[in-house]
Amino acid sequence: MDLQELKEMIAGKLIENEPMKNHTSYGIGGSALAFIEPKSVKDLQLVRSFASNHIVPIYCVGGGSNLLVSDDGINGFVISLEKSFKKVLFHENTCYAEAGVKLSKLVKECIKRNFKGLETLIGIPGTLGGALIMNAGAFGNEISKYLVAVDILNDKGIVEQKSADEIGFSYRSSTFNKNDILLSAEFRLDKSSEIEIRKNRDSANQQRKSTQPLKYRSAGSVFKNPKEFAAGYLIDHVGLKGKSIGGAIVSDIHANFIINQDNAKADDVMSLIKLIRETVYKKYSITLELEITTLGFPEGTFNA
Ligand SMILES: Cc1cc2nc3c(=O)[nH]c(=O)nc-3n(C[C@H](O)[C@H](O)[C@H](O)COP(=O)(O)OP(=O)(O)OC[C@H]3O[C@@H](n4cnc5c(N)ncnc54)[C@H](O)[C@@H]3O)c2cc1C
């Protein structure tokens, strides 16, 4: 496969053997075959068809703030929309935004216009695309609540619009097809008082700062909260707060955060994940489900 050929076909950028640690909030991850920043939908279609002709898998990522990438890297093309898919437009009560825009930027634009709804999501890192795939949420609120429709590039390279009703959203999950590339989304938001919106934002900011280890590199909550208890509570109560393996450590501020404290490897984080799951299961008979997304690991690595 001649990557130079693809490089010359697209208007965007293609970097060969790019370390994914440069593109994850963990600062962890081996190299991707190619890291591609397309300039347009046409670029995306060209990449998709080139990849399919050469039987190379493609993975679209956002800000990498929910990702654990293996030390061996990713044997595929990684696509990032962060550079060129960043438009945000408002018309009456509708907000249209492209998937590569930072979620925090989108939230700030809504707050500026006194649109209520997204302000409690202010501190969630990453892009709009990642937030929709993950159905990101905080403090009882979720991004999908305000969604009207999305545009996606499907696995055949065709742009399709889907209404929010056609997509299933639940706690930190959505039913987008595995190969869909989310291009943009439309939200309906209601106006409210500036004071109320800013109060909600400040309270969310304050709670986040006081409960999360924000000074350190992480991917946020590693596990979803089971119905019975918060994952952090369970991890704390099996005595694993502060437990470290290699350069990774279970945060002593929030036990559901595994931090990259000192040049951690993906293997260090993976070993902590396994240890936490086994220990919590032994004591509570609860299987912790991963919230973070893992890329580049052999199938079954994270089976509970
Ligand atoms: C300090 C910290 C705090 C956090 N707090 C929260 C929180 O309060 N609530 C919460 O929900 N999350 C939280 N997170 C996790 C994370 O920020 C969210 O899941 C975020 O929405 C991920 O967005 P991203 O752009 O970084 O996605 P990525 O991590 O890059 O990707 C996540 C998933 O989305 C897919 N994806 C991304 N963009 C696209 C696209 N355009 N098309 C198709 N697929 C795509 C990826 O393939 C991957 O499967 C936190 C993380 C950190 C580091």
PDBQT file of the ligand as one rigid body, heavy atoms in Angstrom, charges set to zero:
ROOT
HETATM    1  C1  LIG A 401     -10.784  14.960  33.097  1.00  0.00    +0.000 C 
HETATM    2  C2  LIG A 401     -11.888  14.296  32.333  1.00  0.00    +0.000 A 
HETATM    3  C3  LIG A 401     -13.200  14.468  32.752  1.00  0.00    +0.000 A 
HETATM    4  C4  LIG A 401     -14.247  13.850  32.067  1.00  0.00    +0.000 A 
HETATM    5  N1  LIG A 401     -15.526  14.045  32.505  1.00  0.00    +0.000 NA
HETATM    6  C5  LIG A 401     -16.555  13.499  31.819  1.00  0.00    +0.000 A 
HETATM    7  C6  LIG A 401     -17.910  13.718  32.240  1.00  0.00    +0.000 A 
HETATM    8  O1  LIG A 401     -18.192  14.416  33.202  1.00  0.00    +0.000 OA
HETATM    9  N2  LIG A 401     -18.894  13.139  31.520  1.00  0.00    +0.000 N 
HETATM   10  C7  LIG A 401     -18.653  12.364  30.423  1.00  0.00    +0.000 A 
HETATM   11  O2  LIG A 401     -19.595  11.883  29.798  1.00  0.00    +0.000 OA
HETATM   12  N3  LIG A 401     -17.374  12.132  30.012  1.00  0.00    +0.000 NA
HETATM   13  C8  LIG A 401     -16.335  12.679  30.672  1.00  0.00    +0.000 A 
HETATM   14  N4  LIG A 401     -15.039  12.445  30.253  1.00  0.00    +0.000 N 
HETATM   15  C9  LIG A 401     -14.783  11.531  29.124  1.00  0.00    +0.000 C 
HETATM   16  C10 LIG A 401     -14.690  12.226  27.747  1.00  0.00    +0.000 C 
HETATM   17  O3  LIG A 401     -14.299  13.565  27.889  1.00  0.00    +0.000 OA
HETATM   18  C11 LIG A 401     -16.020  12.151  26.998  1.00  0.00    +0.000 C 
HETATM   19  O4  LIG A 401     -16.403  10.821  26.761  1.00  0.00    +0.000 OA
HETATM   20  C12 LIG A 401     -15.953  12.906  25.660  1.00  0.00    +0.000 C 
HETATM   21  O5  LIG A 401     -17.253  13.144  25.196  1.00  0.00    +0.000 OA
HETATM   22  C13 LIG A 401     -15.140  12.176  24.595  1.00  0.00    +0.000 C 
HETATM   23  O6  LIG A 401     -14.982  13.064  23.501  1.00  0.00    +0.000 OA
HETATM   24  P1  LIG A 401     -13.707  12.968  22.552  1.00  0.00    +0.000 P 
HETATM   25  O7  LIG A 401     -13.927  13.903  21.420  1.00  0.00    +0.000 OA
HETATM   26  O8  LIG A 401     -12.458  13.156  23.321  1.00  0.00    +0.000 OA
HETATM   27  O9  LIG A 401     -13.863  11.482  22.018  1.00  0.00    +0.000 OA
HETATM   28  P2  LIG A 401     -12.720  10.396  21.848  1.00  0.00    +0.000 P 
HETATM   29  O10 LIG A 401     -12.212   9.999  23.182  1.00  0.00    +0.000 OA
HETATM   30  O11 LIG A 401     -11.729  10.823  20.843  1.00  0.00    +0.000 OA
HETATM   31  O12 LIG A 401     -13.583   9.196  21.235  1.00  0.00    +0.000 OA
HETATM   32  C14 LIG A 401     -14.627   8.600  21.971  1.00  0.00    +0.000 C 
HETATM   33  C15 LIG A 401     -15.408   7.675  21.036  1.00  0.00    +0.000 C 
HETATM   34  O13 LIG A 401     -16.076   8.448  20.063  1.00  0.00    +0.000 OA
HETATM   35  C16 LIG A 401     -15.681   8.053  18.740  1.00  0.00    +0.000 C 
HETATM   36  N5  LIG A 401     -15.696   9.274  17.930  1.00  0.00    +0.000 N 
HETATM   37  C17 LIG A 401     -15.178  10.498  18.253  1.00  0.00    +0.000 A 
HETATM   38  N6  LIG A 401     -15.484  11.396  17.294  1.00  0.00    +0.000 NA
HETATM   39  C18 LIG A 401     -16.188  10.725  16.346  1.00  0.00    +0.000 A 
HETATM   40  C19 LIG A 401     -16.795  11.107  15.111  1.00  0.00    +0.000 A 
HETATM   41  N7  LIG A 401     -16.752  12.366  14.625  1.00  0.00    +0.000 N 
HETATM   42  N8  LIG A 401     -17.441  10.141  14.382  1.00  0.00    +0.000 NA
HETATM   43  C20 LIG A 401     -17.490   8.879  14.840  1.00  0.00    +0.000 A 
HETATM   44  N9  LIG A 401     -16.939   8.462  15.997  1.00  0.00    +0.000 NA
HETATM   45  C21 LIG A 401     -16.307   9.373  16.744  1.00  0.00    +0.000 A 
HETATM   46  C22 LIG A 401     -14.318   7.401  18.911  1.00  0.00    +0.000 C 
HETATM   47  O14 LIG A 401     -14.068   6.481  17.887  1.00  0.00    +0.000 OA
HETATM   48  C23 LIG A 401     -14.503   6.715  20.256  1.00  0.00    +0.000 C 
HETATM   49  O15 LIG A 401     -15.234   5.517  20.083  1.00  0.00    +0.000 OA
HETATM   50  C24 LIG A 401     -13.970  13.048  30.926  1.00  0.00    +0.000 A 
HETATM   51  C25 LIG A 401     -12.650  12.896  30.494  1.00  0.00    +0.000 A 
HETATM   52  C26 LIG A 401     -11.614  13.521  31.183  1.00  0.00    +0.000 A 
HETATM   53  C27 LIG A 401     -10.203  13.356  30.689  1.00  0.00    +0.000 C 
ENDROOT
TORSDOF 0
